[in-house]
Amino acid sequence: MSSLKPYLQLTRPANLVTAVADILAGMAIAQFTFADFSPAPLVISTIGLYGGGVVMNDVFDAKLDSIERPERPIPSGKVPLQSATMMGISLLFLGILSAAMYSFQSGIIAIVIALLTVVYNRFAKHHTVLGPVTMGMCRGGNLILGMSVLPESIQRWGLIALLPIAYIGAITLISQDEVHGGKRRTLYIAAILYAVVLTAQLVISQKHGNILYTLPFVLLHIWLIGRPLWNAIQNPVGPLIGKAVKAGVISLIVMNASWCMAFGLWPLALAVLALLPLSILLAKAFAVT
């Protein structure tokens, strides 16, 4: 197990749970009922795509991490760079293949997500604007991958994927200052992006007549991300910014549960919310960022 743990650490297991929650939220938006066929290939796909993406993140950052984060699996020597590269590529191909087995459209969406992860990790990551936007598009694509369970839903609700782009954009903005500390201005921009997403969820839930049921989920989300973000704004040093990033990532589960509730699928909303303790538990054993 000790030799396996560094490889697991590369995949950010706590974050993988949030990717599964994206798929379930996308299916809720599509009004998928689980009655006719299994969405398991899409769940496997998102695990491959997200896992491969974060592994390749560490592959491309190996030199920088040897200076800034030498404890990570690759610079510490626990995982050879070549092995990590093969692992990342294999996971991305698994994600594409599994989605393609579900449907042609799902396979195309998975290819786009995989390409976006490579673009982010290789070119866009350290760009102030392009980085957050590209990373957000990966997460928005993940939500659309969930919607592809019923393809006609994408045309109707696909624009909702812009909201995860804003949310992940906020997290990515914050994370750019995680190592050396940052400026309050960046944190305020992130707070505005968070507010846009949360407000949109309430508006959409109101249109579906589910705002009273969705509001507790949104309030929980505000509490989970608001406290660490406020602490970071008060004192924008690396460790506090890191906690704000971690809270934002794990709380994606609550955001996805809110989507399930906004579209009236309360059993799925509760099932997604039940993933939160699992993600928190994994976050104690494995790094989130």
Phi, psi and omega in degrees: 000324182296327179281337180278330187303317179300325178291320176296321180300325179299330184273356181052069186308322179297325180287327179301324179298322180292329178293320175299321178297326176301313181298316181296322177294318177299321178292325177294317178299323179283352182065039176284137188248001180067009187281325191259322184205164186271135176272011185307320179301326179287326177293316177298321180300313183292328176295318179294315183294313182290314180300315178297322180297315182285331174295315179294333174302314180287330177296310181291334183263012188304316181292317180294320180293333178296339178261311188272326183222066184295347181280350181294158188304319184286306181294335179282349179087002181286333176232118177299145182302319181296320179294319179295321179298313179296323178296314181297313180297318181297319179294320178297318178294323176300317179298317180292314183297316182295319178294319180296329177292335179282307176197160178299316181297318178298322178297318178296317178299318180296321178298317179298316179299315180299317179296320179296323179295321179293316178301316180298308186293325186271323190239318195266342193307316186264012176269131188302318183260311185297326180299301179301321181294315182294317178296320177296324178295327175299315182288320175298321176298326178296320177295318178294325176301321176294321179294334183294355173301329172228093192307327183295341181289336183295318180296326183278319189241008185302331182295341176300334180297344176293332183289316172300329176298317178295318183294310180292328174302320178297314180297317181295321175302313180298316187293340180297340180250016188293326185278313188253004185086168186211200182250148179297329182303316179298319181292323177293320177298318178299319179298321178295317179297318175303314183297322178300314181296312183295320178296317179298322178297320179292322179296314181293320178294326176297318180296332179266001180075023185240020187294324181294330179275331182278329185306316179299325178294317180294319178296321176299318179298315179301317181296318184292320182268336186288318182298306180294329178292319178297319178298321180291324178295320179295325182213086188283064177258161186310308182300320180289324176295321177301319178294324178294321177295312181301316179296319180297319181293308184295326182288355171305329179299317180292322177300317179291324175296324178296321177297317178300318181288323179299329180262012169085009180261075186294327177298321178290325178300316179292323178295319178294317180299328179294344176286343184299311178300325178296315180295319179297319179296315179294327180293336177283334182264332183228146179296144178268327181242000000 
